[in-house]
Amino acid sequence: MHVCTGAHSPFPLLGKQSMDYIFDAISGAFALIFSFDTEVYTIVLLSLRVALSATVVASVLGIPLAYVVATREFAGKDLLITIFNTLMALPTVVVGLFCYSFLSRRGPLGFLELLFTPSGIILGDVILAFPLIVGLTIAAVHSVDPRAKATAVSLGASPRQVSVTILKEARFGLMAALFNGFGRVIAEVGSAIMLGGNIRGYTRTVTTAIALETSKGEFAFGMALGIILLVLALMVNFTFRRLQTTSRR
Amino acid sequence: MSLFKAENLIFRYGDRTVLDIPQLVIEEGGMVCLTGANGSGKSTLLHLLSGLLQPTAGKILYRGTDLAQSSPDLKERMRRELGVCLQSPYLFRTSVEGNVSFGLAVRGIKGPDRNDRVEKALRDVGLKDFGKRRYHALSGGEIQRVALARALALEPRVLLLDEPMANVDSATRVLLERILESLIGSGNITIIFSTHDVDQALRLGNRIINLHEGRLVESGLENIFHGSLQETGEDWIFTTGLCELVVSPGREDARTAIIPPESIILSRDPTVTSARNVIKGTVTGVRMRNGSVEIKVNAGEEFTSRITQASLEKLGCRLGQELYLLIKAEAVKLF
């Protein structure tokens, strides 16, 4: 039986062997990262592809809808906004379950054969990112000074040109919506594992691989993917900060 | 054909009527000032003329065409003859150049033509080297000038300016006045601007349209008195505290009395007259204005009378002279 003494450990509650276990995992992770392990990078690239596709689709559908909701007055508008705000926190497994029931062979969309394919994961991710992008875009459009619209109209802009102008004025908030949408889908695991099935080399994403490899005891592999995910998150945030500074200049 | 013609124009915010103008004609050319106190309806009228607001009732004809009823293409084409500068202008979150070129960009004007027009507009407002500045690196006066340049870059036939000098320092105000005057001097443009500065309107305007509580006031800006209305015996008296005027019965809650300068007759003697108001006063100013003579008489309040050159010669009036003002009760408009 392993006894944790904590005598010479910088972490008093952890024994030397348990710390070694973590350090071994981290060094193993870096070895995998810098040896450009094919499997690790296949997984990372699929995750990026899936997350980017889902963000693009959710944005193309969500931004125009959000603009209409934000700029028009209609019955039930407040209720609709509340629904979108609630759906921002939609549990990923619920989306997974919902989509699974539609995409499984016996489901109404079974003929599309999207279950356990990257497209299936993208579909689930679109549903996850969509309310987030819509909700944040509505807030971004609301934050634009009302004089912007009157100014654009007074300078002869057509309704379409006015919309583009308002969205440009809201670009900082729009970027926040896109980056948040991307962040949500690249980090989610529940929907991806249910709709993708975690098939090696085909539908295995960073998060599903971490879950699987860790459960198998492949701690270094899971750690390597975890570190890459964190680096990706950092890069996304750096890019966001940079764009934010530029847009404010 | 008149530039603008408003017929039975009514605009309401909810239940409140903020503008009620049975008829208004604005001819092309020169500088037209819309004056009146805050809340008098100046901005609303400008917004209606520029098409940013639609009348609740009645119509506005631009060069004989009712924009509200015309086809989208025609509406767009006519709207594009107008340059509009809103009160407390909004600058888009880009450079000065980006702001000034906005209207040109939405009209599909590109390349050297666009650059030349942006450059010229910035030069005209004295901001020649400001093109690359960002929207947030400008003072209040500079923002106002960028907004003016943005409208001028469109080479509009009509320039509508809502209180262009409301939030600027005196140096910028003088500069803006000069810019507007030089624009008028260069011809082929009509400038309609709102202001609550009476002197400015008198200085710049070829025509003054005075609004009071959403209605047109016949007079220019003179003889506007604040006070209260009382019924004494058979007469209704409007009292300002410094002067009393017999008026026709009107709204009991009237707080403002306005007398058109043309309705005040000047006389050396308190002649037997049908006018209910015969008030003695002293001449404090005589000046020529737009071909007529404006005489200011202090009779507790300062009254302005407008007479012809021939009448002045007949009256032989001079500063400090005592005169009688003859004003019919019905000439006093109550609001």
Contacts between the chains, C-beta under 8 A, distances in Angstrom:
chain1	res1	chain2	res2	distance
A	145	B	90	5.7
A	147	B	86	6.6
A	147	B	88	7.4
A	147	B	89	7.7
A	147	B	90	3.6
A	148	B	90	5.6
A	148	B	92	6.9
A	150	B	52	6.1
A	150	B	86	6.0
A	150	B	90	7.6
A	151	B	86	6.4
A	151	B	89	7.2
A	151	B	90	4.7
A	151	B	92	7.4
A	152	B	102	7.5
A	152	B	106	7.7
A	153	B	52	6.2
A	154	B	50	6.2
A	154	B	52	6.0
A	154	B	84	3.8
A	154	B	85	8.0
A	154	B	86	6.2
A	155	B	84	7.4
A	155	B	102	5.4
A	155	B	103	3.9
A	155	B	106	6.6
A	155	B	150	6.7
A	155	B	151	7.6
A	155	B	154	7.3
A	156	B	76	7.5
A	156	B	79	6.2
A	156	B	80	4.8
A	156	B	103	5.5
A	156	B	106	5.5
A	156	B	107	6.1
A	156	B	154	7.1
A	157	B	102	7.8
A	157	B	106	4.5
A	158	B	76	7.3
A	158	B	106	7.0
A	161	B	106	4.9
A	165	B	92	7.0
A	165	B	102	7.9
A	168	B	92	7.6
A	168	B	93	7.7
A	169	B	92	6.5
A	169	B	93	5.9
A	171	B	93	7.9
A	247	B	93	7.4
A	248	B	93	8.0
A	249	B	134	6.2
